[in-house]
Structure formats: structure tokens, C-alpha cells
Amino acid sequence: MQFQKTPGWLDWYQGPSQPKFQLPAGAVDAHCHVFGPGEEFPYAPERKYTPCDASKQQLFALRDQLGFERNVIVQATCHGADNRALLDALLHSDGKARGVATVRRDISDEQLQAMHDAGVRGVRFNFVKRLVDFTPKDELMEIAGRIAKLGWHVVIYFEAVDLPELWDFFSGLPTTVVVDHMGRPDVSKPLDGPEFALFLQFMRDNPNVWSKVSCPERLSLTGPKALAGEQAAYRDVVPFARRVVEEFPDRVLWGTDWPHPNLKDHMPDDGLLVDFIPHIAPTPELQHKLLVDNPLRLYWPEQVKG
Ligand SMILES: O=C(O)c1cc(C(=O)O)oc(=O)c1
């Protein structure tokens, strides 16, 4: 099937630079996607955008170039609850990728088990209005109860202003809960203001909640952009991400977010995004937890000793 990209769509950056920051051995890119290719894995009829293709081979090439050892591939909303592209990527990764799927309540136990065997370890619940029509909370809670039995976790994507309304639902989830992109703080607001304080409180009150400290390129309002060798990109996001890493060093994950769906302003050089990491995780110990220990504990627990 031929797909027409959403007008204004920015394609992922070709030929990223070699990062100056040397990733620790075993580093995991814990948030990235595959898109199609549409001819093989058609985009879902209910999607809110049509992306460029971004194949598993292209993702694995990026992984190798940047110096990551593994990926966690997250089902992108343009594929709805059709997880074929994700499962295909996992099955062709030589065990170097695990996944987060999107499922509906009609999924069978056999299908869940087949996903588990392919490497799925979580489901994603999305509350961002421009990306999905919401699934009712009772359906999500039912799914959470079922996947908890497989030892999976729930990944949630929402915007900071919606946290108060979603707080009780999130707190009632029976699994580990991973927040995408720090719950999308408005970084023009003060670091110590009520909105971000609420997010930190949410993590303090719920020790099962983790956060991805990813997507500075989405959150930044001032830049500078991760392009043209910039070594101090997205400075306005740094204090927010660093605060989360320093307060919750054992509950943070990092990912490129390649191929960066829906960016409107610019497409970052992924090599320079890697160079952003030491600004938010300033010590080798914090870097090792963020990039190796934490993602292994969540996605490859059978390989963690002790
Ligand atoms: O902010 C976004 O547009 C976005 C979209 C998706 C998706 O469509 O799955 O995933 C992300 O992590 C971020």
C-alpha cells in the first residue's frame, strides 16, 4: 500500500555524527520506534499521522553506530494496536531488542504469550489527545491486570497538565509504571513551580513509577538544536531531567526516540542527542544506572545477577 506522509512531516536525520560521549558497555536505547515500512506493515486506519518509513534495519544500524548494545522498541501510535512491525523487529534483533506493545481487551492469552515469546515486556497506554482516541480506563485496568501476570509493566504517555486528573488511575495500576518523556513538563515554567513539583511528588508517592528522561528535542523552547556539532543542546530541559535522574537514579531510563515522530521544528542529529546524556547524568555511576542497570532490570531481568 502507498502512503502519503502527513504534510510538513520531517524525516529522520541521515548520517548522524559520531557521539563524543562514550556510552558504557551494554547501553540500552530504551525508547525508539519502527515505522512500517508501510508496504510491508501498513499504518493503522485510525492513526492521527502518517510518517516516513523507518525500518528495523535502519534502527539497528543507528544502534550500532551510536554505540548502543540493545533497543527497547515502543509501539508507535501510527500502527494502532497492530503490533506486526514491532514483533517483526524484535524477532529479527538477535535478542538485542525488547518491546512495548499496544493491545485492546479482545487480545487472547495465546496472543499475549506469543508477544512475550517475541520479547514484549510492556504495554503502552496513551493519553495524548493529538495521538489517539482514548481507550476507556476500565478497559486499560483490565489489560493491566492481565499483563501483570506475565511480569510486564505499563508505559504511560501524558502531558503535565493532565496529571492531576489521571493521578488516581495511575496510582491504581498493579505493575511497574514507566512515564514517557517525564510527563512532558512545560520547561518554560519554573523547575520548582507547582507543575513539576507535582510530577516529582507523583514519583515519590509511587515507588513503582519510573520515568524516561528523554525527548529534550520535544520539550525545549530555547534550544540550541542538536545540529551542526552543538555540544550543549536544549539547555532549558537539562535542569528538569537532571533533577529526576538525581532524585530517582534507580528509576530512570533514556532513549533516542528515533525516528522522532511529529517534530515540527527540526530533526535532531542523534549522535548529538547522545552527547546530551552527560549533562543530565553527570557522573559515571548515574550514567551506568540510566543506560545499563535500570533498562536491564526492567527488560532483561533474567540477565541481572543477584
Ligand atoms: O510526541 C509524539 O508525537 C510522540 C508520538 C509517539 C507515537 O506516535 O507513538 O511516540 C512518542 O514517543 C512521541
The ligand as an ORCA input file, in Angstrom:
! r2SCAN-3c Opt
* xyz 0 1
  O       5.036     13.219     20.932
  C       4.807     12.454     19.962
  O       4.281     12.849     18.904
  C       5.123     11.031     20.103
  C       4.400     10.116     19.335
  C       4.592      8.789     19.540
  C       3.784      7.781     18.861
  O       3.090      8.142     17.896
  O       3.826      6.630     19.290
  O       5.526      8.343     20.422
  C       6.300      9.213     21.137
  O       7.120      8.723     21.941
  C       6.089     10.580     20.983
*
